[in-house]
Amino acid sequence: MGHRDRIPEAGLTDLGKVGLKGGSEAQCDPVLRAKYLDYCSARVAEVLLRLTADDMYVLAQEVAGENEGVPSFNTIVRLATERITRGLSLPNFWDWVDEYRKNPEGFEQEMIGLWEADVQMSNQGAN
């Protein structure tokens, strides 16, 4: 199965903690970590962009439950994003790194480009 075939099915925890089972944060290359988060963000954005406003509202209501009244737009987007993220079959970080090293160009074509700004900000903070 290719990395493109991994759209909606099974779970993921929040992106900040995803995939650290195979190693520690200290062993993690910050550029690879930024690219991984960019890749995952692009997958979530791809699904979000296909949703209608009604789809987002329904997703948010399913997550929030019926007891919370009418949620704000920001809450709807947050809840829909959480639901989509849990439904995507995204690889953990270490599996992604293995696949990325085999075909970096294939993955980089699918990234949004957020990783570059992330790395620049990290480098500026280190100076």
N, CA, C and O atoms as a printed pandas DataFrame, in Angstrom:
     atom_number atom_name residue_name chain_id  residue_number  x_coord  y_coord  z_coord
0              1         N          MET        A               1    0.843   -1.177    0.000
1              2        CA          MET        A               1    0.000    0.000    0.000
2              3         C          MET        A               1    0.888    1.240    0.000
3              4         O          MET        A               1    1.801    1.345    0.819
4              5         N          GLY        A               2    0.633    2.174   -0.903
5              6        CA          GLY        A               2    1.403    3.401   -0.968
6              7         C          GLY        A               2    0.913    4.419    0.036
7              8         O          GLY        A               2   -0.179    4.284    0.588
8              9         N          HIS        A               3    1.727    5.446    0.275
9             10        CA          HIS        A               3    1.346    6.465    1.253
10            11         C          HIS        A               3    0.112    7.229    0.821
11            12         O          HIS        A               3   -0.585    7.766    1.682
12            13         N          ARG        A               4   -0.203    7.310   -0.478
13            14        CA          ARG        A               4   -1.388    8.007   -0.964
14            15         C          ARG        A               4   -2.666    7.234   -0.658
15            16         O          ARG        A               4   -3.748    7.822   -0.624
16            17         N          ASP        A               5   -2.557    5.926   -0.434
17            18        CA          ASP        A               5   -3.728    5.089   -0.211
18            19         C          ASP        A               5   -4.203    5.130    1.235
19            20         O          ASP        A               5   -5.139    4.413    1.588
20            21         N          ARG        A               6   -3.599    5.930    2.062
21            22        CA          ARG        A               6   -3.899    5.924    3.492
22            23         C          ARG        A               6   -4.908    6.970    3.892
23            24         O          ARG        A               6   -4.733    7.577    4.949
24            25         N          ILE        A               7   -5.933    7.221    3.140
25            26        CA          ILE        A               7   -6.929    8.215    3.515
26            27         C          ILE        A               7   -8.018    7.506    4.327
27            28         O          ILE        A               7   -7.918    6.287    4.467
28            29         N          PRO        A               8   -9.009    8.137    4.851
29            30        CA          PRO        A               8   -9.868    7.779    5.957
30            31         C          PRO        A               8  -10.078    6.324    6.339
31            32         O          PRO        A               8  -10.578    5.537    5.535
32            33         N          GLU        A               9   -9.711    5.971    7.524
33            34        CA          GLU        A               9  -10.077    4.745    8.203
34            35         C          GLU        A               9   -9.816    4.784    9.694
35            36         O          GLU        A               9  -10.738    5.037   10.469
36            37         N          ALA        A              10   -8.573    4.537   10.124
37            38        CA          ALA        A              10   -8.335    4.295   11.534
38            39         C          ALA        A              10   -7.587    5.422   12.215
39            40         O          ALA        A              10   -7.263    6.425   11.578
40            41         N          GLY        A              11   -7.311    5.275   13.486
41            42        CA          GLY        A              11   -7.011    6.370   14.375
42            43         C          GLY        A              11   -5.626    6.966   14.460
43            44         O          GLY        A              11   -4.640    6.430   13.955
44            45         N          LEU        A              12   -5.609    8.087   15.117
45            46        CA          LEU        A              12   -4.411    8.877   15.348
46            47         C          LEU        A              12   -4.671    9.694   16.597
47            48         O          LEU        A              12   -5.774   10.206   16.791
48            49         N          THR        A              13   -3.669    9.817   17.439
49            50        CA          THR        A              13   -3.796   10.700   18.594
50            51         C          THR        A              13   -3.412   12.091   18.145
51            52         O          THR        A              13   -3.203   12.298   16.950
52            53         N          ASP        A              14   -3.307   13.058   19.044
53            54        CA          ASP        A              14   -2.982   14.401   18.577
54            55         C          ASP        A              14   -1.600   14.434   17.940
55            56         O          ASP        A              14   -0.685   13.731   18.368
56            57         N          LEU        A              15   -1.466   15.270   16.904
57            58        CA          LEU        A              15   -0.267   15.271   16.072
58            59         C          LEU        A              15    1.006   15.571   16.846
59            60         O          LEU        A              15    2.079   15.113   16.453
60            61         N          GLY        A              16    0.921   16.310   17.912
61            62        CA          GLY        A              16    2.114   16.643   18.673
62            63         C          GLY        A              16    2.750   15.445   19.359
63            64         O          GLY        A              16    3.932   15.484   19.700
64            65         N          LYS        A              17    1.978   14.372   19.566
65            66        CA          LYS        A              17    2.493   13.213   20.276
66            67         C          LYS        A              17    2.569   11.977   19.394
67            68         O          LYS        A              17    3.006   10.921   19.852
68            69         N          VAL        A              18    2.161   12.086   18.164
69            70        CA          VAL        A              18    2.067   10.932   17.277
70            71         C          VAL        A              18    3.418   10.323   16.971
71            72         O          VAL        A              18    4.393   11.034   16.729
72            73         N          GLY        A              19    3.468    9.023   16.983
73            74        CA          GLY        A              19    4.585    8.283   16.433
74            75         C          GLY        A              19    5.872    8.285   17.214
75            76         O          GLY        A              19    6.919    7.996   16.634
76            77         N          LEU        A              20    5.862    8.588   18.476
77            78        CA          LEU        A              20    7.111    8.606   19.220
78            79         C          LEU        A              20    7.411    7.256   19.865
79            80         O          LEU        A              20    8.360    7.150   20.642
80            81         N          LYS        A              21    6.627    6.226   19.564
81            82        CA          LYS        A              21    6.839    4.908   20.156
82            83         C          LYS        A              21    8.182    4.309   19.775
83            84         O          LYS        A              21    8.821    3.651   20.596
84            85         N          GLY        A              22    8.620    4.531   18.535
85            86        CA          GLY        A              22    9.831    3.899   18.046
86            87         C          GLY        A              22   11.110    4.577   18.481
87            88         O          GLY        A              22   12.189    4.038   18.237
88            89         N          GLY        A              23   11.040    5.704   19.098
89            90        CA          GLY        A              23   12.235    6.422   19.518
90            91         C          GLY        A              23   11.846    7.585   20.387
91            92         O          GLY        A              23   10.664    7.814   20.641
92            93         N          SER        A              24   12.832    8.321   20.842
93            94        CA          SER        A              24   12.517    9.440   21.719
94            95         C          SER        A              24   12.587   10.749   20.960
95            96         O          SER        A              24   13.148   10.823   19.867
96            97         N          GLU        A              25   12.020   11.762   21.545
97            98        CA          GLU        A              25   12.038   13.103   20.960
98            99         C          GLU        A              25   13.478   13.550   20.706
99           100         O          GLU        A              25   13.756   14.232   19.719
100          101         N          ALA        A              26   14.391   13.165   21.601
101          102        CA          ALA        A              26   15.786   13.574   21.470
102          103         C          ALA        A              26   16.443   12.966   20.230
103          104         O          ALA        A              26   17.350   13.575   19.663
104          105         N          GLN        A              27   16.011   11.791   19.801
105          106        CA          GLN        A              27   16.579   11.130   18.634
106          107         C          GLN        A              27   15.991   11.661   17.323
107          108         O          GLN        A              27   16.447   11.291   16.241
108          109         N          CYS        A              28   15.011   12.499   17.419
109          110        CA          CYS        A              28   14.236   12.940   16.276
110          111         C          CYS        A              28   14.894   14.115   15.557
111          112         O          CYS        A              28   15.192   15.138   16.174
112          113         N          ASP        A              29   15.117   13.967   14.259
113          114        CA          ASP        A              29   15.627   15.043   13.424
114          115         C          ASP        A              29   14.521   16.094   13.288
115          116         O          ASP        A              29   13.430   15.763   12.824
116          117         N          PRO        A              30   14.769   17.355   13.680
117          118        CA          PRO        A              30   13.714   18.367   13.643
118          119         C          PRO        A              30   13.180   18.629   12.236
119          120         O          PRO        A              30   12.010   18.981   12.084
120          121         N          VAL        A              31   14.007   18.467   11.211
121          122        CA          VAL        A              31   13.528   18.672    9.843
122          123         C          VAL        A              31   12.572   17.547    9.458
123          124         O          VAL        A              31   11.514   17.798    8.881
124          125         N          LEU        A              32   12.941   16.312    9.776
125          126        CA          LEU        A              32   12.043   15.189    9.482
126          127         C          LEU        A              32   10.741   15.311   10.267
127          128         O          LEU        A              32    9.664   15.028    9.742
128          129         N          ARG        A              33   10.843   15.728   11.515
129          130        CA          ARG        A              33    9.640   15.904   12.339
130          131         C          ARG        A              33    8.735   16.973   11.728
131          132         O          ARG        A              33    7.519   16.789   11.662
132          133         N          ALA        A              34    9.318   18.090   11.279
133          134        CA          ALA        A              34    8.533   19.156   10.659
134          135         C          ALA        A              34    7.891   18.664    9.364
135          136         O          ALA        A              34    6.739   18.991    9.080
136          137         N          LYS        A              35    8.628   17.883    8.582
137          138        CA          LYS        A              35    8.076   17.340    7.335
138          139         C          LYS        A              35    6.947   16.349    7.618
139          140         O          LYS        A              35    5.946   16.320    6.902
140          141         N          TYR        A              36    7.111   15.543    8.657
141          142        CA          TYR        A              36    6.065   14.597    9.041
142          143         C          TYR        A              36    4.784   15.336    9.424
143          144         O          TYR        A              36    3.695   14.981    8.974
144          145         N          LEU        A              37    4.921   16.352   10.247
145          146        CA          LEU        A              37    3.741   17.122   10.657
146          147         C          LEU        A              37    3.107   17.829    9.465
147          148         O          LEU        A              37    1.883   17.931    9.382
148          149         N          ASP        A              38    3.932   18.318    8.541
149          150        CA          ASP        A              38    3.427   18.933    7.312
150          151         C          ASP        A              38    2.637   17.902    6.509
151          152         O          ASP        A              38    1.532   18.189    6.049
152          153         N          TYR        A              39    3.194   16.710    6.339
153          154        CA          TYR        A              39    2.528   15.642    5.600
154          155         C          TYR        A              39    1.172   15.313    6.227
155          156         O          TYR        A              39    0.166   15.225    5.524
156          157         N          CYS        A              40    1.147   15.133    7.552
157          158        CA          CYS        A              40   -0.110   14.821    8.243
158          159         C          CYS        A              40   -1.109   15.970    8.116
159          160         O          CYS        A              40   -2.299   15.744    7.899
160          161         N          SER        A              41   -0.622   17.191    8.251
161          162        CA          SER        A              41   -1.489   18.365    8.115
162          163         C          SER        A              41   -2.091   18.441    6.719
163          164         O          SER        A              41   -3.261   18.789    6.560
164          165         N          ALA        A              42   -1.300   18.118    5.719
165          166        CA          ALA        A              42   -1.792   18.141    4.336
166          167         C          ALA        A              42   -2.893   17.108    4.134
167          168         O          ALA        A              42   -3.858   17.368    3.415
168          169         N          ARG        A              43   -2.762   15.934    4.760
169          170        CA          ARG        A              43   -3.802   14.904    4.640
170          171         C          ARG        A              43   -5.102   15.393    5.267
171          172         O          ARG        A              43   -6.178   15.223    4.693
172          173         N          VAL        A              44   -4.999   16.006    6.459
173          174        CA          VAL        A              44   -6.188   16.516    7.138
174          175         C          VAL        A              44   -6.808   17.650    6.310
175          176         O          VAL        A              44   -8.025   17.695    6.131
176          177         N          ALA        A              45   -5.978   18.553    5.812
177          178        CA          ALA        A              45   -6.476   19.680    5.014
178          179         C          ALA        A              45   -7.171   19.192    3.750
179          180         O          ALA        A              45   -8.178   19.762    3.331
180          181         N          GLU        A              46   -6.638   18.149    3.150
181          182        CA          GLU        A              46   -7.232   17.589    1.929
182          183         C          GLU        A              46   -8.681   17.161    2.182
183          184         O          GLU        A              46   -9.564   17.426    1.366
184          185         N          VAL        A              47   -8.912   16.505    3.306
185          186        CA          VAL        A              47  -10.268   16.062    3.643
186          187         C          VAL        A              47  -11.134   17.264    4.019
187          188         O          VAL        A              47  -12.280   17.363    3.581
188          189         N          LEU        A              48  -10.594   18.171    4.823
189          190        CA          LEU        A              48  -11.362   19.353    5.229
190          191         C          LEU        A              48  -11.849   20.161    4.030
191          192         O          LEU        A              48  -12.983   20.640    4.017
192          193         N          LEU        A              49  -11.000   20.306    3.036
193          194        CA          LEU        A              49  -11.362   21.108    1.867
194          195         C          LEU        A              49  -12.471   20.473    1.035
195          196         O          LEU        A              49  -13.143   21.161    0.267
196          197         N          ARG        A              50  -12.661   19.180    1.183
197          198        CA          ARG        A              50  -13.734   18.506    0.445
198          199         C          ARG        A              50  -15.079   18.584    1.161
199          200         O          ARG        A              50  -16.108   18.239    0.579
200          201         N          LEU        A              51  -15.083   19.029    2.408
201          202        CA          LEU        A              51  -16.321   19.080    3.187
202          203         C          LEU        A              51  -17.134   20.329    2.880
203          204         O          LEU        A              51  -16.583   21.405    2.646
204          205         N          THR        A              52  -18.437   20.171    2.885
205          206        CA          THR        A              52  -19.323   21.332    2.810
206          207         C          THR        A              52  -19.490   21.875    4.227
207          208         O          THR        A              52  -19.102   21.220    5.195
208          209         N          ALA        A              53  -20.055   23.045    4.347
209          210        CA          ALA        A              53  -20.326   23.615    5.674
210          211         C          ALA        A              53  -21.248   22.689    6.464
211          212         O          ALA        A              53  -21.062   22.508    7.668
212          213         N          ASP        A              54  -22.235   22.106    5.797
213          214        CA          ASP        A              54  -23.146   21.169    6.464
214          215         C          ASP        A              54  -22.406   19.929    6.957
215          216         O          ASP        A              54  -22.660   19.446    8.061
216          217         N          ASP        A              55  -21.489   19.417    6.136
217          218        CA          ASP        A              55  -20.694   18.251    6.551
218          219         C          ASP        A              55  -19.906   18.562    7.814
219          220         O          ASP        A              55  -19.847   17.746    8.733
220          221         N          MET        A              56  -19.303   19.743    7.857
221          222        CA          MET        A              56  -18.506   20.128    9.033
222          223         C          MET        A              56  -19.391   20.233   10.269
223          224         O          MET        A              56  -19.014   19.780   11.350
224          225         N          TYR        A              57  -20.559   20.826   10.109
225          226        CA          TYR        A              57  -21.468   20.972   11.234
226          227         C          TYR        A              57  -21.885   19.601   11.762
227          228         O          TYR        A              57  -21.909   19.382   12.974
228          229         N          VAL        A              58  -22.213   18.677   10.855
229          230        CA          VAL        A              58  -22.611   17.325   11.266
230          231         C          VAL        A              58  -21.467   16.636   12.003
231          232         O          VAL        A              58  -21.684   16.036   13.055
232          233         N          LEU        A              59  -20.242   16.716   11.459
233          234        CA          LEU        A              59  -19.084   16.122   12.135
234          235         C          LEU        A              59  -18.906   16.700   13.533
235          236         O          LEU        A              59  -18.688   15.964   14.495
236          237         N          ALA        A              60  -19.000   18.015   13.637
237          238        CA          ALA        A              60  -18.826   18.678   14.935
238          239         C          ALA        A              60  -19.909   18.241   15.907
239          240         O          ALA        A              60  -19.617   17.993   17.077
240          241         N          GLN        A              61  -21.154   18.141   15.450
241          242        CA          GLN        A              61  -22.251   17.722   16.322
242          243         C          GLN        A              61  -22.031   16.290   16.806
243          244         O          GLN        A              61  -22.318   15.974   17.961
244          245         N          GLU        A              62  -21.526   15.432   15.937
245          246        CA          GLU        A              62  -21.254   14.042   16.325
246          247         C          GLU        A              62  -20.197   13.977   17.419
247          248         O          GLU        A              62  -20.284   13.157   18.333
248          249         N          VAL        A              63  -19.200   14.848   17.317
249          250        CA          VAL        A              63  -18.121   14.856   18.300
250          251         C          VAL        A              63  -18.577   15.527   19.591
251          252         O          VAL        A              63  -18.331   15.015   20.683
252          253         N          ALA        A              64  -19.241   16.676   19.464
253          254        CA          ALA        A              64  -19.616   17.473   20.637
254          255         C          ALA        A              64  -20.824   16.903   21.367
255          256         O          ALA        A              64  -20.973   17.114   22.570
256          257         N          GLY        A              65  -21.678   16.191   20.665
257          258        CA          GLY        A              65  -22.911   15.711   21.271
258          259         C          GLY        A              65  -23.997   16.758   21.133
259          260         O          GLY        A              65  -23.725   17.911   20.801
260          261         N          GLU        A              66  -25.180   16.367   21.380
261          262        CA          GLU        A              66  -26.337   17.251   21.179
262          263         C          GLU        A              66  -26.563   18.227   22.331
263          264         O          GLU        A              66  -27.347   19.163   22.175
264          265         N          ASN        A              67  -25.915   18.050   23.470
265          266        CA          ASN        A              67  -26.209   18.836   24.664
266          267         C          ASN        A              67  -25.526   20.196   24.718
267          268         O          ASN        A              67  -25.819   20.990   25.613
268          269         N          GLU        A              68  -24.639   20.481   23.798
269          270        CA          GLU        A              68  -23.829   21.684   23.921
270          271         C          GLU        A              68  -24.396   22.901   23.202
271          272         O          GLU        A              68  -23.743   23.944   23.177
272          273         N          GLY        A              69  -25.574   22.807   22.623
273          274        CA          GLY        A              69  -26.140   23.944   21.916
274          275         C          GLY        A              69  -25.467   24.159   20.578
275          276         O          GLY        A              69  -24.884   23.230   20.019
276          277         N          VAL        A              70  -25.542   25.381   20.054
277          278        CA          VAL        A              70  -24.962   25.704   18.750
278          279         C          VAL        A              70  -23.505   26.121   18.955
279          280         O          VAL        A              70  -23.233   27.148   19.576
280          281         N          PRO        A              71  -22.568   25.322   18.432
281          282        CA          PRO        A              71  -21.154   25.665   18.613
282          283         C          PRO        A              71  -20.733   26.824   17.706
283          284         O          PRO        A              71  -21.349   27.059   16.666
284          285         N          SER        A              72  -19.697   27.534   18.099
285          286        CA          SER        A              72  -19.149   28.607   17.265
286          287         C          SER        A              72  -18.476   27.992   16.043
287          288         O          SER        A              72  -18.217   26.789   16.013
288          289         N          PHE        A              73  -18.193   28.816   15.037
289          290        CA          PHE        A              73  -17.507   28.337   13.838
290          291         C          PHE        A              73  -16.152   27.742   14.198
291          292         O          PHE        A              73  -15.796   26.674   13.700
292          293         N          ASN        A              74  -15.387   28.424   15.062
293          294        CA          ASN        A              74  -14.073   27.902   15.468
294          295         C          ASN        A              74  -14.194   26.529   16.123
295          296         O          ASN        A              74  -13.366   25.648   15.893
296          297         N          THR        A              75  -15.228   26.356   16.936
297          298        CA          THR        A              75  -15.444   25.064   17.585
298          299         C          THR        A              75  -15.808   24.007   16.560
299          300         O          THR        A              75  -15.329   22.876   16.639
300          301         N          ILE        A              76  -16.649   24.361   15.602
301          302        CA          ILE        A              76  -17.023   23.417   14.544
302          303         C          ILE        A              76  -15.787   22.960   13.783
303          304         O          ILE        A              76  -15.615   21.765   13.546
304          305         N          VAL        A              77  -14.921   23.902   13.397
305          306        CA          VAL        A              77  -13.709   23.556   12.645
306          307         C          VAL        A              77  -12.794   22.681   13.494
307          308         O          VAL        A              77  -12.265   21.683   13.004
308          309         N          ARG        A              78  -12.601   23.041   14.763
309          310        CA          ARG        A              78  -11.738   22.255   15.655
310          311         C          ARG        A              78  -12.268   20.842   15.820
311          312         O          ARG        A              78  -11.514   19.876   15.703
312          313         N          LEU        A              79  -13.567   20.712   16.093
313          314        CA          LEU        A              79  -14.150   19.389   16.313
314          315         C          LEU        A              79  -14.147   18.545   15.034
315          316         O          LEU        A              79  -13.878   17.345   15.082
316          317         N          ALA        A              80  -14.442   19.166   13.903
317          318        CA          ALA        A              80  -14.405   18.445   12.630
318          319         C          ALA        A              80  -12.980   17.974   12.338
319          320         O          ALA        A              80  -12.776   16.853   11.871
320          321         N          THR        A              81  -11.997   18.833   12.614
321          322        CA          THR        A              81  -10.592   18.477   12.396
322          323         C          THR        A              81  -10.187   17.315   13.290
323          324         O          THR        A              81   -9.513   16.390   12.838
324          325         N          GLU        A              82  -10.594   17.357   14.553
325          326        CA          GLU        A              82  -10.285   16.250   15.468
326          327         C          GLU        A              82  -10.896   14.951   14.967
327          328         O          GLU        A              82  -10.249   13.904   14.997
328          329         N          ARG        A              83  -12.124   15.014   14.513
329          330        CA          ARG        A              83  -12.820   13.809   14.015
330          331         C          ARG        A              83  -12.115   13.260   12.771
331          332         O          ARG        A              83  -11.891   12.054   12.664
332          333         N          ILE        A              84  -11.771   14.135   11.847
333          334        CA          ILE        A              84  -11.087   13.718   10.622
334          335         C          ILE        A              84   -9.729   13.103   10.957
335          336         O          ILE        A              84   -9.358   12.068   10.404
336          337         N          THR        A              85   -9.001   13.735   11.851
337          338        CA          THR        A              85   -7.672   13.244   12.234
338          339         C          THR        A              85   -7.766   11.841   12.812
339          340         O          THR        A              85   -6.948   10.977   12.497
340          341         N          ARG        A              86   -8.762   11.617   13.656
341          342        CA          ARG        A              86   -8.941   10.267   14.225
342          343         C          ARG        A              86   -9.299    9.258   13.144
343          344         O          ARG        A              86   -8.980    8.076   13.273
344          345         N          GLY        A              87   -9.957    9.709   12.082
345          346        CA          GLY        A              87  -10.393    8.801   11.028
346          347         C          GLY        A              87   -9.367    8.521    9.949
347          348         O          GLY        A              87   -9.537    7.594    9.157
348          349         N          LEU        A              88   -8.312    9.303    9.905
349          350        CA          LEU        A              88   -7.295    9.087    8.882
350          351         C          LEU        A              88   -6.345    7.970    9.287
351          352         O          LEU        A              88   -6.037    7.785   10.464
352          353         N          SER        A              89   -5.904    7.253    8.307
353          354        CA          SER        A              89   -4.949    6.174    8.560
354          355         C          SER        A              89   -3.543    6.714    8.315
355          356         O          SER        A              89   -2.872    6.327    7.359
356          357         N          LEU        A              90   -3.117    7.606    9.185
357          358        CA          LEU        A              90   -1.798    8.214    9.052
358          359         C          LEU        A              90   -0.753    7.324    9.716
359          360         O          LEU        A              90   -1.020    6.711   10.749
360          361         N          PRO        A              91    0.432    7.253    9.125
361          362        CA          PRO        A              91    1.481    6.426    9.715
362          363         C          PRO        A              91    2.043    7.072   10.976
363          364         O          PRO        A              91    1.977    8.291   11.137
364          365         N          ASN        A              92    2.597    6.251   11.871
365          366        CA          ASN        A              92    3.304    6.860   12.996
366          367         C          ASN        A              92    4.614    7.449   12.453
367          368         O          ASN        A              92    5.019    7.157   11.328
368          369         N          PHE        A              93    5.253    8.263   13.253
369          370        CA          PHE        A              93    6.433    8.999   12.799
370          371         C          PHE        A              93    7.519    8.082   12.254
371          372         O          PHE        A              93    8.049    8.335   11.173
372          373         N          TRP        A              94    7.859    7.021   12.981
373          374        CA          TRP        A              94    8.987    6.178   12.586
374          375         C          TRP        A              94    8.682    5.388   11.318
375          376         O          TRP        A              94    9.570    5.196   10.489
376          377         N          ASP        A              95    7.441    4.926   11.152
377          378        CA          ASP        A              95    7.060    4.259    9.899
378          379         C          ASP        A              95    7.130    5.244    8.739
379          380         O          ASP        A              95    7.594    4.910    7.649
380          381         N          TRP        A              96    6.658    6.471    8.994
381          382        CA          TRP        A              96    6.700    7.502    7.963
382          383         C          TRP        A              96    8.140    7.791    7.544
383          384         O          TRP        A              96    8.425    7.911    6.353
384          385         N          VAL        A              97    9.048    7.902    8.515
385          386        CA          VAL        A              97   10.463    8.167    8.211
386          387         C          VAL        A              97   11.021    7.068    7.310
387          388         O          VAL        A              97   11.718    7.360    6.339
388          389         N          ASP        A              98   10.721    5.810    7.622
389          390        CA          ASP        A              98   11.195    4.697    6.787
390          391         C          ASP        A              98   10.700    4.842    5.349
391          392         O          ASP        A              98   11.473    4.688    4.403
392          393         N          GLU        A              99    9.419    5.135    5.188
393          394        CA          GLU        A              99    8.846    5.302    3.844
394          395         C          GLU        A              99    9.390    6.552    3.159
395          396         O          GLU        A              99    9.680    6.534    1.963
396          397         N          TYR        A             100    9.525    7.625    3.912
397          398        CA          TYR        A             100   10.028    8.890    3.357
398          399         C          TYR        A             100   11.441    8.717    2.799
399          400         O          TYR        A             100   11.755    9.223    1.722
400          401         N          ARG        A             101   12.273    8.014    3.524
401          402        CA          ARG        A             101   13.660    7.821    3.075
402          403         C          ARG        A             101   13.730    7.013    1.783
403          404         O          ARG        A             101   14.690    7.153    1.026
404          405         N          LYS        A             102   12.741    6.176    1.519
405          406        CA          LYS        A             102   12.700    5.402    0.276
406          407         C          LYS        A             102   12.279    6.267   -0.919
407          408         O          LYS        A             102   12.714    6.019   -2.044
408          409         N          ASN        A             103   11.435    7.279   -0.681
409          410        CA          ASN        A             103   10.890    8.090   -1.767
410          411         C          ASN        A             103   10.561    9.502   -1.286
411          412         O          ASN        A             103    9.386    9.862   -1.215
412          413         N          PRO        A             104   11.574   10.312   -0.954
413          414        CA          PRO        A             104   11.285   11.648   -0.423
414          415         C          PRO        A             104   10.511   12.529   -1.399
415          416         O          PRO        A             104    9.655   13.309   -0.981
416          417         N          GLU        A             105   10.801   12.413   -2.693
417          418        CA          GLU        A             105   10.121   13.265   -3.675
418          419         C          GLU        A             105    8.614   13.000   -3.680
419          420         O          GLU        A             105    7.820   13.934   -3.795
420          421         N          GLY        A             106    8.224   11.747   -3.558
421          422        CA          GLY        A             106    6.802   11.398   -3.541
422          423         C          GLY        A             106    6.064   12.039   -2.377
423          424         O          GLY        A             106    4.930   12.495   -2.525
424          425         N          PHE        A             107    6.707   12.069   -1.230
425          426        CA          PHE        A             107    6.081   12.683   -0.057
426          427         C          PHE        A             107    6.104   14.204   -0.155
427          428         O          PHE        A             107    5.119   14.863    0.179
428          429         N          GLU        A             108    7.209   14.758   -0.604
429          430        CA          GLU        A             108    7.336   16.213   -0.632
430          431         C          GLU        A             108    6.361   16.859   -1.602
431          432         O          GLU        A             108    5.970   18.010   -1.406
432          433         N          GLN        A             109    5.962   16.138   -2.649
433          434        CA          GLN        A             109    4.956   16.659   -3.574
434          435         C          GLN        A             109    3.606   16.826   -2.889
435          436         O          GLN        A             109    2.779   17.624   -3.330
436          437         N          GLU        A             110    3.383   16.088   -1.833
437          438        CA          GLU        A             110    2.106   16.115   -1.126
438          439         C          GLU        A             110    2.103   17.052    0.082
439          440         O          GLU        A             110    1.067   17.227    0.724
440          441         N          MET        A             111    3.234   17.647    0.394
441          442        CA          MET        A             111    3.315   18.543    1.550
442          443         C          MET        A             111    2.827   19.935    1.182
443          444         O          MET        A             111    2.853   20.333    0.017
444          445         N          ILE        A             112    2.384   20.662    2.192
445          446        CA          ILE        A             112    1.898   22.020    2.011
446          447         C          ILE        A             112    3.057   23.013    1.967
447          448         O          ILE        A             112    2.952   24.057    1.324
448          449         N          GLY        A             113    4.145   22.702    2.635
449          450        CA          GLY        A             113    5.302   23.586    2.710
450          451         C          GLY        A             113    5.456   24.247    4.065
451          452         O          GLY        A             113    6.337   25.086    4.258
452          453         N          LEU        A             114    4.600   23.872    5.004
453          454        CA          LEU        A             114    4.672   24.447    6.354
454          455         C          LEU        A             114    5.969   24.090    7.060
455          456         O          LEU        A             114    6.444   24.837    7.915
456          457         N          TRP        A             115    6.539   22.949    6.702
457          458        CA          TRP        A             115    7.745   22.481    7.382
458          459         C          TRP        A             115    8.888   23.473    7.233
459          460         O          TRP        A             115    9.696   23.617    8.150
460          461         N          GLU        A             116    8.974   24.169    6.084
461          462        CA          GLU        A             116   10.074   25.115    5.861
462          463         C          GLU        A             116   10.020   26.266    6.855
463          464         O          GLU        A             116   11.044   26.653    7.419
464          465         N          ALA        A             117    8.829   26.812    7.070
465          466        CA          ALA        A             117    8.677   27.902    8.040
466          467         C          ALA        A             117    8.951   27.401    9.446
467          468         O          ALA        A             117    9.535   28.115   10.261
468          469         N          ASP        A             118    8.533   26.182    9.731
469          470        CA          ASP        A             118    8.764   25.578   11.039
470          471         C          ASP        A             118   10.251   25.471   11.341
471          472         O          ASP        A             118   10.699   25.811   12.436
472          473         N          VAL        A             119   11.012   24.995   10.360
473          474        CA          VAL        A             119   12.456   24.826   10.525
474          475         C          VAL        A             119   13.134   26.179   10.634
475          476         O          VAL        A             119   14.037   26.348   11.454
476          477         N          GLN        A             120   12.717   27.153    9.821
477          478        CA          GLN        A             120   13.295   28.499    9.904
478          479         C          GLN        A             120   13.068   29.107   11.272
479          480         O          GLN        A             120   13.977   29.710   11.843
480          481         N          MET        A             121   11.855   28.955   11.808
481          482        CA          MET        A             121   11.558   29.509   13.137
482          483         C          MET        A             121   12.389   28.822   14.200
483          484         O          MET        A             121   12.864   29.472   15.131
484          485         N          SER        A             122   12.574   27.503   14.076
485          486        CA          SER        A             122   13.401   26.761   15.043
486          487         C          SER        A             122   14.852   27.239   14.992
487          488         O          SER        A             122   15.499   27.412   16.025
488          489         N          ASN        A             123   15.351   27.451   13.766
489          490        CA          ASN        A             123   16.723   27.933   13.606
490          491         C          ASN        A             123   16.903   29.337   14.164
491          492         O          ASN        A             123   17.934   29.631   14.768
492          493         N          GLN        A             124   15.918   30.208   13.971
493          494        CA          GLN        A             124   16.005   31.569   14.500
494          495         C          GLN        A             124   15.975   31.558   16.018
495          496         O          GLN        A             124   16.649   32.359   16.667
496          497         N          GLY        A             125   15.180   30.632   16.590
497          498        CA          GLY        A             125   15.116   30.526   18.046
498          499         C          GLY        A             125   16.401   30.027   18.651
499          500         O          GLY        A             125   16.713   30.329   19.803
500          501         N          ALA        A             126   17.160   29.252   17.870
501          502        CA          ALA        A             126   18.426   28.702   18.367
502          503         C          ALA        A             126   19.553   29.727   18.328
503          504         O          ALA        A             126   20.569   29.568   19.004
504          505         N          ASN        A             127   19.370   30.764   17.545
505          506        CA          ASN        A             127   20.434   31.788   17.416
506          507         C          ASN        A             127   20.365   32.813   18.495
507          508         O          ASN        A             127   21.183   33.732   18.526
